[in-house]
Amino acid sequence: MKLTIYRRITQVSFILLIFLMPVLDILRYDTATKELIVFGQSWSLGLKEGFYADPSASGAFHIAIQFFLKAILPWLFILAIFPLLGYLTGRLFCGWLCPEGTLFELSDYLTLKLTGRRSLYTKKPNDPDTCKTNKLIYRALAFASAVIIPLIGGIALTGYFVAPKTIWSQIINWDFTLGVKAGIIGVSIYMLITSIFVRHTLCKFVCAAGLMQMLFGWISPLSLRLKMDVARSRDCTDCKECEKACFMNVIPRKNKRDISCVNCGACIAACNKELGNGKGLFHYSFGEKCTSPMENSKNLTEIPSYPLQKGREGVKIKAL
C-alpha cells in the first residue's frame, strides 16, 4: 500500500512541476518575443555583437563554439534523457512520473467503476473485480474529469509558448488570440480523445518517450525490472491479483521482463495485500534482458507446474 501511495505522490508532484515550470519561468518559449526562457534568463547563442561582420578565423571559431554549446549540446542532452532512463531504469518514468500515464490510469479507474471493465471496448481476463457502487457519483466524476482536466492541461501546456500572465489575462477578459485559442483547444481535444479511446495503447505503440525507454531497456543488461521470487513460488495462492493490478496487461508470474512493463510496482502491492505486508513474492531487481510481449505470452504448458500452498492443492500454476 505504501508503494502505491509513494507512486501517487510522485505522479502528482511531477504534474505540478509540469504546470509550474512556465509560470515560474523555469522553462518556456515566448512566441511574442521569440525568446527561450530558462530559469528566468533569456537563452541565446551568446554571439558577439556584429559577429557577422567578423570574417576572421577567431570570429568563425567563436560562432562555432557558441553554436555547439548553446544549440547542439543542450538538444543532445535532452534527447539522451529517455534512452539513458530506459537503459538504467527501464520504463520507470512511464509508471511513476508520466502525466499522460496518470491520466490514463484515472480513466481506467472511472471506466472500471462504471462498466466493470478497464477498457471502453471489451472486458479482459485481468480486469479487477468490482463491487456495486453508486454510479451516479462516478458518472459525475467522469464528466468533470473529461471537461476540466483537458482544459487545465490545455492552459498549462499553452503556457510553454505564450506567457502564462497573457493567457490568464485573456481568460479573465474572455478575449483570446488565435494562438492561445488554438493551443488550449488543440491540447484539450488531444487529451480528451487519448484518455477516452486510446489510453495505454498509446504508451505501448505511439509515445516516443516510452518507445525509447522500451528499446534501451530491452537491450540493457542491467536495467531495473520487477521480478518474482521463484524459490517461494509455492506460497502463491493463484489469486491472480498481480495480473488484475497490471494496467499494461503484463503477466508478472511468468517472471520474464515484458517490455510493456512500466515498473509501477502494482503487482508488488497486490501480492503484499494477499500474502501480508512484506511477504509478497515480487520485488525490484537490476539485470537480465527483456523479452518481447509476444514471447512473454507464449504457452508454457511444456514446463512443469508448481503446486500451490497447502489448502489449494487442486490448483496449480505454471513454472516461472
Sequence and secondary structure as in RCSB ss.txt:
>XXXX:A:sequence
MKLTIYRRITQVSFILLIFLMPVLDILRYDTATKELIVFGQSWSLGLKEGFYADPSASGAFHIAIQFFLKAILPW
LFILAIFPLLGYLTGRLFCGWLCPEGTLFELSDYLTLKLTGRRSLYTKKPNDPDTCKTNKLIYRALAFASAVIIP
LIGGIALTGYFVAPKTIWSQIINWDFTLGVKAGIIGVSIYMLITSIFVRHTLCKFVCAAGLMQMLFGWISPLSLR
LKMDVARSRDCTDCKECEKACFMNVIPRKNKRDISCVNCGACIAACNKELGNGKGLFHYSFGEKCTSPMENSKNL
TEIPSYPLQKGREGVKIKAL
>XXXX:A:secstr
 HHHHHHHHHHHHHHHHHHHHHHTTSEEEETTTTEEEETTEEE     TTGGG  SHHHHHHHHHHHIIIIIHHH
HHHHHHHHHHHHHHTTHHHHHT HHHHHHHHHHHHHHHHHSSSSSS   TT        HHHHHHHHHHHHHHHH
HHHHHHHHTTTS HHHHHHHHHHT   HHHHHHHHHHHHHHHHIIIIITHHHHHHT HHHHHHHHHHHH SS EE
EEE GGGGGG     HHHHH TT   GGG S BTT     HHHHHHHHHH TT  SEEEEE S  B HHHHTS  
TTS EEE STT TT EEE  
